[in-house]
Amino acid sequence: MTITMTDRLDLADKPTAREPGQDAAALSTMTQLISMTLLMDKLSDQARQQVAARPTVTAHLGHAREHLVLARRSLDHARGTLAYNTAHQSAARPPAS
């Protein structure tokens, strides 16, 4: 059975049962991934300074930095969206009695 992009989107739109704390764990993981991109950015900057005399190498490091910036932005948006959705769903649930 082949799953098409439409099937994937349909599945993504359906609410899934989540265990308590699953969203918090996902938020924590995304935060760690964002921290890793910040560390990688610092290390790539350090490497760029160390090989400044080699322009072809520094050009590749520059491209890698661009990818890191995009990855960090995407992860930050994913984390923000999950945090918003989690808060929205929590507010919509009736209080436990």
GROMACS elastic network, one bead per residue, 0.5 to 0.9 nm:
[ bonds ]
;  ai    aj funct       b0    kb
    3     6     6  0.80768   500
    3     7     6  0.59042   500
    3     8     6  0.69519   500
    4     7     6  0.51094   500
    4     8     6  0.64146   500
    4     9     6  0.87513   500
    5     8     6  0.50098   500
    5     9     6  0.62186   500
    5    10     6  0.85894   500
    6     9     6  0.50577   500
    6    10     6  0.60974   500
    6    11     6  0.85599   500
    7    10     6  0.50431   500
    7    11     6  0.61604   500
    7    12     6  0.85554   500
    8    11     6  0.50817   500
    8    12     6  0.60879   500
    8    13     6  0.86876   500
    9    13     6  0.62330   500
    9    14     6  0.88671   500
   10    13     6  0.52824   500
   10    14     6  0.66560   500
   11    14     6  0.54122   500
   11    15     6  0.83914   500
   12    15     6  0.76506   500
   12    16     6  0.88048   500
   18    21     6  0.83144   500
   18    22     6  0.64348   500
   18    23     6  0.79879   500
   19    22     6  0.55476   500
   19    23     6  0.83595   500
   20    23     6  0.76188   500
   20    24     6  0.84533   500
   21    24     6  0.50385   500
   21    25     6  0.61711   500
   21    26     6  0.86314   500
   22    25     6  0.51180   500
   22    26     6  0.62341   500
   22    27     6  0.86437   500
   23    27     6  0.60783   500
   23    28     6  0.85223   500
   23    82     6  0.73922   500
   23    83     6  0.79682   500
   23    86     6  0.69839   500
   24    27     6  0.50442   500
   24    28     6  0.61622   500
   24    29     6  0.86270   500
   24    83     6  0.84892   500
   24    86     6  0.87943   500
   25    28     6  0.50454   500
   25    29     6  0.61866   500
   25    30     6  0.86580   500
   26    29     6  0.50337   500
   26    30     6  0.61698   500
   26    31     6  0.85468   500
   26    79     6  0.82629   500
   26    82     6  0.84709   500
   27    30     6  0.51342   500
   27    31     6  0.61374   500
   27    32     6  0.86440   500
   27    78     6  0.89497   500
   27    79     6  0.59163   500
   27    80     6  0.87055   500
   27    82     6  0.73005   500
   27    83     6  0.72601   500
   28    31     6  0.50487   500
   28    32     6  0.62595   500
   28    33     6  0.86958   500
   28    79     6  0.88981   500
   29    32     6  0.50597   500
   29    33     6  0.62539   500
   29    34     6  0.86977   500
   30    34     6  0.61914   500
   30    35     6  0.85881   500
   30    75     6  0.64386   500
   30    76     6  0.77021   500
   30    78     6  0.79923   500
   30    79     6  0.61923   500
   31    34     6  0.50810   500
   31    35     6  0.62350   500
   31    36     6  0.86577   500
   31    75     6  0.81495   500
   31    76     6  0.79382   500
   31    79     6  0.74649   500
   32    36     6  0.62090   500
   32    37     6  0.87892   500
   33    37     6  0.64221   500
   33    38     6  0.88170   500
   33    72     6  0.80882   500
   33    75     6  0.75518   500
   34    37     6  0.51513   500
   34    38     6  0.64583   500
   34    39     6  0.88119   500
   34    71     6  0.82346   500
   34    72     6  0.55987   500
   34    73     6  0.86131   500
   34    75     6  0.64954   500
   34    76     6  0.70454   500
   35    38     6  0.50919   500
   35    39     6  0.63204   500
   35    40     6  0.86354   500
   35    72     6  0.86713   500
   36    39     6  0.50435   500
   36    40     6  0.60577   500
   36    41     6  0.84734   500
   37    41     6  0.60070   500
   37    42     6  0.86304   500
   37    68     6  0.60156   500
   37    69     6  0.78530   500
   37    71     6  0.75861   500
   37    72     6  0.61684   500
   38    41     6  0.50437   500
   38    42     6  0.63572   500
   38    43     6  0.87209   500
   38    68     6  0.81597   500
   38    69     6  0.88069   500
   38    72     6  0.79006   500
   39    42     6  0.51451   500
   39    43     6  0.62203   500
   39    44     6  0.85702   500
   40    43     6  0.50350   500
   40    44     6  0.59705   500
   40    45     6  0.84639   500
   40    65     6  0.84823   500
   40    68     6  0.77447   500
   41    44     6  0.51371   500
   41    45     6  0.61424   500
   41    46     6  0.85919   500
   41    64     6  0.86703   500
   41    65     6  0.62579   500
   41    68     6  0.68284   500
   41    69     6  0.82485   500
   42    45     6  0.51191   500
   42    46     6  0.62202   500
   42    47     6  0.86664   500
   43    47     6  0.61275   500
   43    48     6  0.84987   500
   44    48     6  0.59947   500
   44    49     6  0.86076   500
   44    61     6  0.64430   500
   44    62     6  0.83883   500
   44    64     6  0.79513   500
   44    65     6  0.71202   500
   45    49     6  0.62913   500
   45    50     6  0.86483   500
   45    61     6  0.79588   500
   45    62     6  0.86711   500
   45    65     6  0.82522   500
   46    49     6  0.52310   500
   46    50     6  0.63231   500
   46    51     6  0.88891   500
   47    51     6  0.62923   500
   47    52     6  0.84004   500
   47    58     6  0.83811   500
   47    61     6  0.79912   500
   48    51     6  0.53063   500
   48    52     6  0.57489   500
   48    57     6  0.79053   500
   48    58     6  0.54789   500
   48    59     6  0.88385   500
   48    61     6  0.64561   500
   48    62     6  0.80811   500
   49    52     6  0.50833   500
   49    53     6  0.86342   500
   49    58     6  0.83825   500
   50    53     6  0.81268   500
   51    54     6  0.55203   500
   51    55     6  0.79247   500
   51    57     6  0.71139   500
   51    58     6  0.67191   500
   52    55     6  0.65127   500
   52    57     6  0.81738   500
   52    58     6  0.63973   500
   53    57     6  0.88404   500
   53    58     6  0.83970   500
   54    57     6  0.55236   500
   54    58     6  0.63502   500
   54    59     6  0.87590   500
   55    58     6  0.50035   500
   55    59     6  0.60150   500
   55    60     6  0.87439   500
   56    59     6  0.51832   500
   56    60     6  0.66803   500
   56    61     6  0.89375   500
   57    60     6  0.52848   500
   57    61     6  0.64059   500
   57    62     6  0.86834   500
   58    62     6  0.60639   500
   58    63     6  0.86570   500
   59    63     6  0.63945   500
   59    64     6  0.87217   500
   60    63     6  0.50397   500
   60    64     6  0.62291   500
   60    65     6  0.86345   500
   61    65     6  0.61831   500
   61    66     6  0.86971   500
   62    65     6  0.50511   500
   62    66     6  0.63857   500
   62    67     6  0.88245   500
   63    66     6  0.50682   500
   63    67     6  0.64347   500
   63    68     6  0.87304   500
   64    67     6  0.51065   500
   64    68     6  0.62628   500
   64    69     6  0.87461   500
   65    69     6  0.61937   500
   65    70     6  0.86591   500
   66    69     6  0.51548   500
   66    70     6  0.63516   500
   66    71     6  0.86402   500
   67    70     6  0.51379   500
   67    71     6  0.60624   500
   67    72     6  0.85183   500
   68    72     6  0.59723   500
   68    73     6  0.84424   500
   69    72     6  0.51498   500
   69    73     6  0.61235   500
   69    74     6  0.86228   500
   70    73     6  0.50717   500
   70    74     6  0.61217   500
   70    75     6  0.85329   500
   71    74     6  0.51291   500
   71    75     6  0.60418   500
   71    76     6  0.84313   500
   72    75     6  0.51300   500
   72    76     6  0.59797   500
   72    77     6  0.85479   500
   73    76     6  0.50924   500
   73    77     6  0.61797   500
   73    78     6  0.85986   500
   74    77     6  0.51120   500
   74    78     6  0.61128   500
   74    79     6  0.85552   500
   75    79     6  0.60488   500
   75    80     6  0.85050   500
   76    79     6  0.50804   500
   76    80     6  0.61034   500
   76    81     6  0.85384   500
   77    80     6  0.50432   500
   77    81     6  0.60199   500
   77    82     6  0.85059   500
   78    81     6  0.51247   500
   78    82     6  0.61131   500
   78    83     6  0.85213   500
   79    82     6  0.51769   500
   79    83     6  0.60764   500
   79    84     6  0.85649   500
   80    83     6  0.50611   500
   80    84     6  0.60898   500
   80    85     6  0.85355   500
   81    84     6  0.50996   500
   81    85     6  0.60486   500
   81    86     6  0.84316   500
   82    85     6  0.50704   500
   82    86     6  0.59093   500
   82    87     6  0.84629   500
   83    86     6  0.51437   500
   83    87     6  0.61462   500
   83    88     6  0.84866   500
   84    87     6  0.52062   500
   84    88     6  0.60002   500
   84    89     6  0.85393   500
   85    89     6  0.59916   500
   85    90     6  0.84207   500
   86    89     6  0.51963   500
   86    90     6  0.60678   500
   86    91     6  0.85750   500
   87    90     6  0.50570   500
   87    91     6  0.61278   500
   87    92     6  0.86027   500
   88    91     6  0.51939   500
   88    92     6  0.62346   500
   88    93     6  0.88526   500
   89    92     6  0.50307   500
   89    93     6  0.63244   500
   90    93     6  0.53858   500
   90    94     6  0.83949   500
   91    94     6  0.77521   500
   91    95     6  0.88650   500
   93    96     6  0.85579   500
   94    97     6  0.88167   500
